[in-house]
Amino acid sequence: MPYRDTSSELSSVLAELKELREACLTMEKEFGASIAEASPESHRSVQNLVHYLALRQHDLRDLQSRLSALGLSSLGRNESSSLAGL
């Protein structure tokens, strides 16, 4: 088995996850007024939808493959809690 620099790969994956998280938070700010208009019982769902849409703007296939190779969650089932899944 060829040597892999796991530490370097983890750092790279972490940086990508941080960028995705920042994209989610940026979109949340952009849609802040719309989120605020949601009924109190729907507020978290609307906020999560915005986070999910921010994630879907990116091609996650390479990142998902790398996460899986490291034995980490591949973000494949994080629709119900998009930001927390990152």
Secondary structure by P-SEA (a helix, b strand, c coil): ccccaaaaaaaaaaaaaaaaaaaaaaaaaaaaaaaaaccccaaaaaaaaaaaaaaacccaaaaaaaaaaacccccccccccccccc
